[in-house]
Amino acid sequence: MALSQALATGALRAADLMQATLARVDAVNGDVNAIVSLGDRDALMDEARAADESERTGWLHGIPIAIKDLANAARFPTSMGSPIFAGQEAAQDDIVVARLRAAGAIVIGKTNTPQFGLGSHSTNPVFGPTRNPYDLSRSAGGSSGGAGVALATGMLSLADGSDMMGSLRNPAGWNNVYGMRPSWGLVPSEPLGDAFLHQLATNGPMARCPRDLAALLDTMAGPDPRQPHGTSQPPCLPQIDGHLAGPRIAWLGDWSGALPMEDGVLALCADALTQMEGLGCRVEPLAAPFDRDAMWQAWTDLRSFAVAGSLAPLYHDAEKNAQLNAQAQWEVARGLALTAMQVHAASVIRTDWFKTAATLFDTYDVLALPSAQMWPFDVTLDWPRDIAGTGLDTYHRWMEVVVPASLIGLPAVCVPAGFGGPDDLPMGLQLIGPRGSDARLLQLAEAWHQATGWPDRRPPPL
């Protein structure tokens, strides 16, 4: 919002901001590989100069942004991290991108992501890996990893992302910024394929402060009449300074020992919650409220069902199949093998967890969990095979801690928890609320930001 105000008052010109943005990209992007498919520099400068000479169209007027490479931005390629689509230019904007442009944003490029967004490690055969700016030998997380790094390094002030299994939360935590998975249905997807059955993934905002997070969410939000289940809420930004009096936070930790955690993760998050008590929050440890194995079974079945629904045409094409990575192959094969009654059983478990969570919110305002079960891992790995000696049986098992919110469409804000572990790396804390509590979660995040200021306090050494 500070940039928006400076542009609105004339204290800053869009052309100067664009020039500074491109200079920052030149300075650091070669090290981290966060922004890909950067637009023509002369054309971007022309667009910024035009913004200086035109009436303001919204709060994003003249502000550069790069779009996650799973979404279409007209005149930019959408690879989705796959050689199948590399270099294919989008003819038009996706809904969320169109809303950002309508508010005045200038799209400068795309942000890196794993192939089809599968896995929380932003590497792919088209652009290679995005590196963590706090340790270039480590993963930046994902699937919104490029966005998280672009924010952390000051190449962008705002970024869009998407979240099925922590893709807004994990990279926010590992890059010392903020990411929000909104209440499911608040931010629309595209009106493609089935719009009734798949309720796992959502678009959402990322930023270096909750105030910008709220403003970006308000711009992205609003139902699309072509899609069912869309919801609306009053704007979050006007409520950001509201006081959530004495919120009760349930600390779920490692789900009563069911989730393996690397040393230091729980301690750092617990320390952050102790700090929140100093802000007037009441924090209580809570035993696991639902069976971990049942939740995981429901999640993996419903996720594979959704992935197969979108990628099956590529899977059945021999030439394109050969270009799918192992994660995509595994998900589609699982999804195609599921029976209708297995999908039904998974959704029954999902329903049971939703009802259980509803009773928890009769007592608690927020559920808290770490944003990941481990510190950023070796960037050369495809995925980690164990956590603290506990073997992992799938490419995404190390992100199991994000499933409680994702499975039932709950809003979750990832706030920076600080730095820890043997290498002093960043970690995040998920603050999860009932559906429709997006504004209240942002109020808590804003209070935390005012007290800690982690993104400004510990920027990456680049």
Secondary structure, DSSP 8 states (H G I E B T S, - for coil): -HHHHHHHHTSS-HHHHHHHHHHHHHHHHHHH--EES---HHHHHHHHHHHHHS---STTTT-EEEEETTS--TTSB--TT-TTTTT-B-SS--HHHHHHHHTT-EEEEEE--SGGG-SSS---TTT---EETTEEEEE--SSSHHHHHHHHTTS-SEEEEEESSSTTHHHHHHTTSEEEE--TTSS---S-S-SSS--S-EEEEEESSHHHHHHHHHHH-S--TTSTT------SGGGTT----S-EEEE-TTTTTTS---TTHHHHHHHHHHHHHTTT-EEEE----S-HHHHHHHHHHHHHHHHHHHHHHHHTSHHHHTTS-HHHHHHHHHHHH--HHHHHHHHHHHHHHHHHHHHHTTT-SEEEEES-SS---BTT-SS-SEETTEE-SSTTGGGGGGHHHHTTT--EEEEEEEEETTTTEEEEEEEE--TT-HHHHHHHHHHHHHHH-HHHHS----
